[in-house]
């Protein structure tokens, strides 16, 4: 090991920091989104043992997926630590020191857990042991082996030592390999021809292309001027013939590699040792990604050159040392190394800006390679995330032109057309993608021949056509087709469950979600959806239990918080209210701009007679959503019930400004105007507006009749009550009031008095029936679902007389409920408290009726 001074350490650290400091301002892009942002293994609630069962992306390794990632840096740290530890395994007296060897085994395991290529450090250690520690050259090693085979002199002690150390390392390595194979159930990852076209090509194209990729990677090490984040698909055309001129590059590469290997393995001087170690770092870690022994999921990947670049740097540094010792070349060599370091530092600094965002990254890649449909798709995705759908569509369409058989590109086109509300074009694009899917071959597992995400074409197409109620069965057929192709296709069960819920096939929907939970019991959205089905099946206890399952897995699951709190609130059990309140509070922490959360906190406070808190929450809801119908009405109702009618009137005016057809608001306003403001004319206007919208509204009609009586227009009051009785022949109080008015008219006629007076004349303080203290249904909101990348969205419902809850992952059409019934909504069952409230209100209404009858009889 060479001595490194503190000055050299400071210089190296400063150089690295200077090159990379600007990368701190860049966001998560490309693989970071899946490997970090969407990786459930990185969430606190995920059990630690999942790290050993899932791959780099957080996906179970038993699901036949890619195993590439950005773990090279961490793996390289452990790889170097393992190698440095092994270099101390020989004592001063050439004895074996076992502690460094044991530490090496542990570090090899750590390097392998970070990245599969970490296991290749064992090969580097073997090269070091044989050619550096023991000082063998290839001729000496061959000569020793020949002597052993001839039985001369037995095994040399140095050879026995070497074999013992290497056997320990190799056995440890084999154990790691066996464990790894068991985890993936003895199956290699599945890749498609889009990932690595040469892997599915015929002979000799496959062999020629794989060998040509070696000089391509070597050139990237030598001249990293044109870097690209993705080299899959058509980036590098296949080498189809031995006459292809690119084969000359392959030949030159092997010649140069052979010369270096000859120099390093034949001689014992320090130059040879430096070369052999440089080659071991360059070649051995690259072997797993070389495609020479098994196919990988890419054509070229710059990330796998990280460890080989260490060996390449050693080789360059060694060459510089040799050249700089030649007298005339000393100054020139220093000038060249200075230019090299400067240009590469500047290149690194500028390259960091390419990684600022996904858009900058993929557009920079397109400057290098325009034949990769994946890059066109990814620029489209970046624009799609910015809601720039028209621009995204142009890139997706270009991807289909570059690679006409790219299923994913056609799916992207379809999804973008859907976002642009061009359903016909979207369906056509999905059908093209579906037609490109491989046909089922009897006896062959379908999932091994197609990328799992391509099966989403069935999901996306079904999600599109199920918006048409006449095509629900057709959509269900698509979901079932996807499931038949891949029985463990979780998203298909989820989407089918949503459809079955929409079709009111509740038992089938429940079974679909239960099947999905067999595949993934740690999915909070699935437990949430199952709870929604339980609600539709009138099983609130089971629904609450499943909501709680979702919250155990994801304590901040917004929709589970909201709807479980709503369910507890609707139960009518005061013992649930504190927990419901806590969950609503957590919900508004997550969604501080959602007025529905504050509205339901206000409703809870009203139930608990906490009027100050109820007023505060209602005001907060109205402040966030101007014209929030339910919050305005219930706030006005709260003021009316607490003898603050003057405060209620401006709230009702605001309500009726936004919702002039609000019948309950008009009734409440008319009640306040007539009974508290003595404004008969204003009350009359309110009741007439009700009847102009709903001529059969009995309450509005009856109250208008009372207004006529207040105006001393008894004939009109009589006609009005007759019309009201015709609308509600079973309402006894209307019949009694009509009888009272007729008796009054008869008495006045007998006395010779006029039966009507001038408009606006006041009479006694007669009161009409007050409207019931109904808490009105809140306006619904919804979050729309996105297709692609298995995206999920969830819908929500607010509290009120009637509620509609929508399942997680699906899109639904929502409109503001009317005061009457709404199709598809769920009517809540009346609790003991509700019944008690109704009885109290009925008693109050009867009392008011008696008062009206007394006034009418005595006036």
VENWO-V24373 format. One record per residue. N is the residue number from 0. PHI is phi in whole degrees, 0 to 359 (* if undefined). OMEGA is omega in whole degrees, -180 to 180 (999 if undefined). NEAR is the number of other C-alpha atoms within 10 Angstrom. Layout:
<<N;PHI;OMEGA;NEAR> <N;PHI;OMEGA;NEAR>>
This chain:
<<0;*;180;5> <1;282;178;4> <2;282;180;6> <3;242;-179;8> <4;281;-179;9> <5;293;177;9> <6;295;179;9> <7;293;179;11> <8;295;180;11> <9;297;-180;11> <10;298;-179;12> <11;294;180;12> <12;298;179;11> <13;296;179;11> <14;296;-180;13> <15;294;180;13> <16;299;179;11> <17;296;-179;14> <18;286;-169;18> <19;246;-175;16> <20;298;-177;11> <21;288;179;15> <22;288;-180;16> <23;295;-180;9> <24;272;-179;11> <25;276;-180;14> <26;266;175;13> <27;280;-177;15> <28;224;173;19> <29;55;-177;18> <30;294;-180;13> <31;300;-177;15> <32;298;-179;14> <33;282;-173;17> <34;280;-176;20> <35;238;-173;17> <36;295;-177;14> <37;259;-175;13> <38;274;-178;15> <39;294;179;18> <40;295;-178;21> <41;269;-179;16> <42;271;-175;13> <43;301;-176;9> <44;282;-177;13> <45;281;178;14> <46;301;-176;10> <47;297;-176;12> <48;294;177;9> <49;297;180;14> <50;299;-178;16> <51;266;180;14> <52;255;-177;15> <53;252;180;17> <54;276;-177;25> <55;302;-175;23> <56;269;-176;24> <57;87;-180;19> <58;262;178;19> <59;306;-176;17> <60;290;176;21> <61;282;179;16> <62;266;170;17> <63;10;-176;18> <64;253;180;19> <65;290;-178;20> <66;234;175;17> <67;252;-179;20> <68;181;-176;17> <69;254;179;15> <70;258;-174;17> <71;298;-177;21> <72;297;-178;15> <73;294;178;15> <74;298;-179;25> <75;294;178;22> <76;298;179;16> <77;291;178;23> <78;299;179;29> <79;294;179;17> <80;296;178;17> <81;296;-180;27> <82;295;180;20> <83;297;177;15> <84;296;-178;19> <85;294;-180;25> <86;295;179;18> <87;258;-177;16> <88;274;177;22> <89;247;-178;19> <90;282;-179;11> <91;297;179;9> <92;265;179;6> <93;67;175;12> <94;276;180;11> <95;275;174;17> <96;255;-169;15> <97;280;-178;15> <98;300;177;12> <99;299;179;19> <100;293;178;23> <101;298;178;18> <102;296;178;16> <103;299;180;27> <104;299;180;22> <105;296;-178;15> <106;290;175;24> <107;297;178;28> <108;297;179;23> <109;296;179;19> <110;298;-179;28> <111;288;177;23> <112;296;179;22> <113;285;-177;22> <114;200;-174;22> <115;304;-176;20> <116;290;177;22> <117;300;-179;28> <118;292;-178;26> <119;290;177;22> <120;297;177;27> <121;298;177;24> <122;296;178;18> <123;297;178;22> <124;296;178;24> <125;296;178;21> <126;299;180;17> <127;298;-176;20> <128;297;-174;22> <129;283;-170;19> <130;263;-180;21> <131;250;-177;20> <132;296;-179;16> <133;269;174;15> <134;74;178;16> <135;286;163;18> <136;251;-179;20> <137;298;176;17> <138;300;180;12> <139;296;-179;14> <140;294;179;15> <141;295;179;12> <142;296;179;12> <143;297;179;17> <144;295;178;14> <145;296;180;12> <146;295;179;13> <147;293;-180;14> <148;293;178;11> <149;277;178;10> <150;82;-179;10> <151;272;171;10> <152;65;179;8> <153;67;-180;10> <154;277;173;14> <155;298;-178;10> <156;299;-180;9> <157;297;179;13> <158;292;179;14> <159;298;178;11> <160;300;-179;17> <161;298;-180;16> <162;299;-179;15> <163;297;-180;13> <164;295;-177;20> <165;289;178;19> <166;297;178;13> <167;300;180;13> <168;296;-176;20> <169;294;178;16> <170;298;177;11> <171;299;179;18> <172;296;180;21> <173;297;177;12> <174;298;177;12> <175;298;179;18> <176;296;-179;15> <177;297;179;12> <178;298;-179;13> <179;297;-180;18> <180;294;178;13> <181;295;-179;12> <182;297;-179;17> <183;269;176;19> <184;56;174;13> <185;60;179;12> <186;240;174;13> <187;285;177;15> <188;301;-180;17> <189;262;177;20> <190;235;-179;22> <191;253;179;17> <192;292;176;19> <193;286;179;23> <194;289;-174;21> <195;213;-174;22> <196;303;-177;22> <197;294;-176;27> <198;296;-179;23> <199;251;179;14> <200;275;-179;15> <201;272;175;10> <202;287;1;11> <203;266;-176;12> <204;302;-179;17> <205;298;-177;19> <206;294;-179;17> <207;296;-179;20> <208;292;-180;25> <209;300;179;20> <210;289;178;20> <211;292;-180;21> <212;294;178;19> <213;295;176;18> <214;294;176;20> <215;298;178;17> <216;294;178;20> <217;297;179;17> <218;293;177;14> <219;296;176;16> <220;290;-176;17> <221;284;-175;13> <222;221;-177;11> <223;279;-177;15> <224;272;-180;14> <225;243;-178;11> <226;260;-177;16> <227;219;-176;21> <228;286;-177;19> <229;212;-177;21> <230;244;-178;22> <231;275;175;22> <232;56;-173;23> <233;265;-177;22> <234;301;-180;21> <235;244;-180;19> <236;301;180;11> <237;295;173;17> <238;269;-171;22> <239;269;-174;17> <240;217;176;14> <241;291;179;12> <242;275;178;9> <243;296;-176;11> <244;298;179;10> <245;294;177;16> <246;295;177;18> <247;295;176;14> <248;295;177;17> <249;297;180;19> <250;297;180;14> <251;298;179;12> <252;298;-178;18> <253;294;178;15> <254;297;-180;12> <255;296;179;11> <256;296;178;13> <257;295;179;12> <258;296;179;10> <259;295;179;17> <260;295;178;16> <261;299;180;15> <262;295;-175;15> <263;284;-174;24> <264;267;-173;19> <265;266;-174;16> <266;244;-176;18> <267;253;-176;16> <268;288;-175;11> <269;298;179;11> <270;299;179;14> <271;295;179;21> <272;296;178;21> <273;297;-179;17> <274;293;-177;22> <275;293;177;26> <276;289;177;21> <277;298;179;24> <278;295;-180;23> <279;296;177;22> <280;289;180;22> <281;282;-170;24> <282;272;-171;19> <283;298;179;18> <284;294;-179;27> <285;275;-175;20> <286;304;-180;15> <287;299;-179;19> <288;260;-172;21> <289;276;-176;21> <290;71;-175;23> <291;283;-178;12> <292;248;176;9> <293;203;-177;11> <294;288;176;20> <295;241;-172;23> <296;271;178;23> <297;203;176;24> <298;273;174;25> <299;226;176;24> <300;219;-177;16> <301;299;-177;15> <302;296;-178;15> <303;284;178;22> <304;269;-176;21> <305;296;178;17> <306;291;175;24> <307;303;179;23> <308;294;175;18> <309;296;177;16> <310;297;179;23> <311;296;178;22> <312;296;176;15> <313;299;-179;19> <314;295;179;20> <315;295;-180;15> <316;297;179;14> <317;294;177;16> <318;297;178;14> <319;298;180;16> <320;298;180;14> <321;294;-177;14> <322;293;-177;17> <323;292;178;16> <324;275;176;12> <325;274;-172;11> <326;319;-176;9> <327;296;-174;10> <328;266;-173;13> <329;299;-178;16> <330;293;-180;13> <331;296;-179;13> <332;296;178;19> <333;294;177;15> <334;297;-179;11> <335;293;-180;13> <336;293;177;14> <337;295;177;12> <338;297;-180;12> <339;298;-179;11> <340;295;-179;12> <341;295;-178;12> <342;295;180;12> <343;289;177;16> <344;295;179;17> <345;296;179;12> <346;299;179;14> <347;297;-180;17> <348;300;-180;17> <349;291;180;15> <350;296;179;19> <351;301;180;18> <352;294;177;17> <353;296;-178;19> <354;266;-179;21> <355;295;-180;18> <356;209;179;16> <357;297;-179;22> <358;296;-179;21> <359;294;-179;15> <360;295;-174;23> <361;282;175;26> <362;292;175;19> <363;294;178;21> <364;293;179;22> <365;294;176;19> <366;293;-180;11> <367;272;-173;15> <368;215;179;19> <369;258;-178;17> <370;259;-179;20> <371;254;-178;22> <372;298;-179;28> <373;297;179;28> <374;293;177;28> <375;299;177;25> <376;298;-176;26> <377;289;173;22> <378;296;176;24> <379;300;178;30> <380;299;-180;24> <381;298;178;21> <382;290;178;19> <383;298;178;18> <384;294;176;13> <385;265;-179;11> <386;62;176;13> <387;264;-170;14> <388;288;-180;19> <389;297;178;15> <390;293;179;14> <391;299;-179;24> <392;300;-180;23> <393;297;179;15> <394;289;179;23> <395;296;178;28> <396;295;177;20> <397;295;177;18> <398;299;179;28> <399;291;178;22> <400;284;179;14> <401;291;-178;18> <402;225;-174;19> <403;300;-178;15> <404;261;179;17> <405;279;-178;21> <406;299;-178;24> <407;299;-180;24> <408;295;179;29> <409;293;176;28> <410;296;178;29> <411;296;178;29> <412;298;180;29> <413;298;-179;32> <414;296;-179;28> <415;291;175;29> <416;301;179;21> <417;296;178;20> <418;297;178;17> <419;269;180;14> <420;61;176;11> <421;248;-170;13> <422;297;-178;17> <423;298;179;13> <424;295;179;17> <425;297;180;24> <426;297;179;22> <427;299;180;16> <428;294;178;24> <429;295;179;26> <430;294;175;17> <431;297;179;16> <432;299;180;26> <433;296;-179;19> <434;292;-179;12> <435;274;-180;14> <436;293;177;17> <437;300;179;10> <438;282;180;9> <439;293;177;12> <440;253;-178;9> <441;304;177;7> <442;85;-179;6> <443;244;-179;9> <444;294;-174;12> <445;294;-174;17> <446;297;-179;18> <447;279;-176;14> <448;245;-177;17> <449;213;176;16> <450;295;-177;22> <451;304;-178;16> <452;290;177;13> <453;290;177;19> <454;293;177;24> <455;295;178;23> <456;299;178;28> <457;292;180;24> <458;294;-177;27> <459;296;180;25> <460;294;179;25> <461;295;178;25> <462;298;180;25> <463;288;-172;21> <464;281;-179;18> <465;285;172;17> <466;294;176;14> <467;265;-175;10> <468;299;180;11> <469;281;-176;10> <470;242;-178;13> <471;295;179;18> <472;295;178;16> <473;297;177;12> <474;295;179;25> <475;298;178;21> <476;298;178;14> <477;294;178;20> <478;299;-179;27> <479;294;178;17> <480;294;178;16> <481;297;-180;20> <482;293;179;19> <483;294;179;12> <484;284;-180;14> <485;215;-175;17> <486;299;179;15> <487;259;-178;18> <488;280;-173;20> <489;301;-176;19> <490;298;179;20> <491;294;177;25> <492;295;-180;27> <493;298;-178;28> <494;294;179;25> <495;293;177;26> <496;300;178;34> <497;297;-180;29> <498;295;-179;24> <499;297;176;20> <500;296;178;21> <501;295;180;19> <502;278;-180;15> <503;65;173;15> <504;265;-168;14> <505;292;-179;18> <506;296;178;14> <507;295;178;17> <508;297;178;26> <509;299;-180;22> <510;296;179;14> <511;295;180;21> <512;291;178;25> <513;296;177;19> <514;294;178;18> <515;296;179;22> <516;291;173;19> <517;297;180;11> <518;275;-177;15> <519;206;-178;13> <520;280;-179;15> <521;258;-180;18> <522;262;-176;16> <523;295;-179;23> <524;296;179;25> <525;293;178;27> <526;298;178;27> <527;297;-180;30> <528;297;178;31> <529;298;177;28> <530;297;178;30> <531;298;177;30> <532;298;179;30> <533;300;178;22> <534;296;179;19> <535;295;179;18> <536;271;178;15> <537;60;178;14> <538;234;-175;13> <539;296;180;20> <540;296;178;15> <541;293;178;17> <542;298;-179;25> <543;296;178;22> <544;297;-180;16> <545;285;171;23> <546;302;-180;29> <547;294;174;20> <548;300;180;22> <549;299;-178;27> <550;285;174;21> <551;295;180;14> <552;281;-178;17> <553;221;-173;20> <554;301;180;16> <555;253;179;16> <556;296;-169;19> <557;298;-176;20> <558;289;177;24> <559;293;176;30> <560;300;-175;26> <561;296;-172;25> <562;285;175;25> <563;292;176;26> <564;297;178;29> <565;298;180;24> <566;295;178;20> <567;293;178;21> <568;295;-178;24> <569;287;-177;23> <570;296;-178;21> <571;77;180;17> <572;265;-179;12> <573;302;-179;16> <574;294;179;11> <575;274;-171;15> <576;298;179;21> <577;301;179;14> <578;291;176;15> <579;298;179;25> <580;298;179;20> <581;298;-179;13> <582;289;175;24> <583;297;178;26> <584;295;176;20> <585;295;-180;19> <586;296;-178;23> <587;288;171;19> <588;293;179;14> <589;283;-178;14> <590;235;-174;13> <591;293;-179;14> <592;255;179;15> <593;264;-177;17> <594;296;-177;25> <595;298;179;32> <596;298;180;25> <597;292;178;26> <598;302;-178;31> <599;289;171;28> <600;298;177;28> <601;295;179;28> <602;295;176;25> <603;299;180;26> <604;297;176;21> <605;296;178;19> <606;300;-178;16> <607;270;-179;13> <608;59;174;12> <609;264;-168;13> <610;293;180;19> <611;297;179;12> <612;295;180;17> <613;299;179;25> <614;298;-179;22> <615;297;-178;16> <616;293;179;24> <617;297;178;29> <618;298;178;19> <619;296;180;20> <620;297;-179;26> <621;293;178;20> <622;295;180;13> <623;277;-177;15> <624;228;-180;15> <625;300;180;14> <626;76;179;17> <627;296;-169;22> <628;304;-174;24> <629;292;180;22> <630;294;180;33> <631;297;-179;27> <632;296;-177;26> <633;289;174;28> <634;293;177;29> <635;298;178;28> <636;297;178;26> <637;300;178;24> <638;298;-179;19> <639;296;-178;20> <640;287;-179;13> <641;255;175;11> <642;62;178;11> <643;243;-175;13> <644;298;179;21> <645;297;177;15> <646;287;-178;14> <647;288;-173;24> <648;299;178;20> <649;297;177;14> <650;293;178;21> <651;294;177;24> <652;297;178;17> <653;295;178;17> <654;300;-176;24> <655;285;174;20> <656;293;179;12> <657;276;-175;14> <658;226;-176;15> <659;296;-179;14> <660;267;-174;18> <661;286;-172;20> <662;294;-179;23> <663;297;177;20> <664;296;178;27> <665;294;179;25> <666;294;-180;23> <667;295;179;24> <668;295;178;27> <669;300;178;30> <670;299;-179;28> <671;294;-178;21> <672;297;-175;21> <673;279;-173;23> <674;268;-177;16> <675;241;179;13> <676;260;-178;14> <677;55;-180;14> <678;261;-177;16> <679;296;-179;23> <680;296;179;15> <681;296;178;17> <682;297;180;24> <683;300;178;22> <684;300;-180;13> <685;298;-176;23> <686;290;177;25> <687;292;176;18> <688;295;177;18> <689;298;-176;25> <690;289;176;17> <691;291;178;11> <692;270;-177;12> <693;219;-177;14> <694;299;-177;13> <695;261;-179;16> <696;285;-172;17> <697;293;-177;19> <698;295;178;20> <699;296;-180;27> <700;295;-179;23> <701;297;-180;24> <702;295;176;28> <703;294;177;27> <704;300;179;29> <705;295;177;26> <706;299;178;23> <707;299;178;22> <708;295;178;22> <709;300;180;24> <710;278;178;21> <711;67;178;22> <712;260;-173;20> <713;294;177;22> <714;299;180;16> <715;290;177;16> <716;296;179;25> <717;297;-180;21> <718;299;-179;13> <719;296;-180;20> <720;291;176;25> <721;298;178;19> <722;295;179;17> <723;295;180;25> <724;295;177;21> <725;294;178;14> <726;285;-176;15> <727;226;-174;16> <728;296;-178;12> <729;264;-180;10> <730;275;-174;13> <731;294;-177;11> <732;293;177;15> <733;293;179;21> <734;297;179;16> <735;295;-180;14> <736;295;178;24> <737;296;179;21> <738;297;180;15> <739;296;-180;20> <740;297;-179;20> <741;294;178;16> <742;297;179;14> <743;296;179;18> <744;296;-179;19> <745;294;-180;14> <746;295;-179;13> <747;291;179;13> <748;294;179;12> <749;297;-179;9> <750;273;179;9> <751;79;179;9> <752;271;176;11> <753;292;-177;12> <754;273;179;16> <755;219;-180;17> <756;237;-180;12> <757;293;180;9> <758;299;174;12> <759;90;179;13> <760;295;-177;12> <761;266;176;16> <762;235;179;12> <763;286;-178;12> <764;276;179;14> <765;293;-177;21> <766;238;173;20> <767;274;-180;24> <768;295;176;20> <769;283;176;19> <770;292;178;20> <771;295;180;15> <772;282;-175;16> <773;275;172;13> <774;267;-167;18> <775;275;-179;20> <776;295;-180;21> <777;279;176;24> <778;294;178;21> <779;272;170;18> <780;232;-180;18> <781;214;174;17> <782;249;-175;18> <783;284;179;14> <784;277;176;17> <785;247;177;18> <786;272;174;23> <787;88;-180;19> <788;50;-179;10> <789;55;-176;12> <790;290;177;10> <791;236;172;19> <792;221;-175;16> <793;233;177;21> <794;257;-180;22> <795;218;178;21> <796;233;179;22> <797;256;-176;22> <798;281;175;28> <799;173;178;21> <800;298;-178;18> <801;225;-176;20> <802;229;172;22> <803;230;177;23> <804;257;-180;22> <805;248;-174;24> <806;281;-178;28> <807;290;174;27> <808;97;-177;25> <809;241;176;23> <810;262;179;20> <811;220;176;17> <812;274;-179;11> <813;233;174;16> <814;226;-177;11> <815;291;-179;12> <816;289;177;18> <817;275;179;13> <818;289;177;13> <819;273;-179;8> <820;284;179;12> <821;234;-178;15> <822;299;176;8> <823;89;-179;12> <824;271;-178;14> <825;256;179;16> <826;275;-178;13> <827;284;176;14> <828;287;-178;13> <829;279;179;13> <830;276;177;13> <831;301;179;12> <832;295;179;14> <833;301;-179;14> <834;297;179;11> <835;299;179;12> <836;299;-179;13> <837;297;179;16> <838;296;179;12> <839;297;180;12> <840;291;178;16> <841;294;178;13> <842;296;178;12> <843;296;180;15> <844;295;178;17> <845;299;179;14> <846;297;179;13> <847;292;177;17> <848;299;179;20> <849;298;180;13> <850;295;178;16> <851;298;180;19> <852;298;179;18> <853;297;-179;13> <854;294;-179;16> <855;295;-178;19> <856;286;-172;14> <857;264;-175;9> <858;289;999;9>>
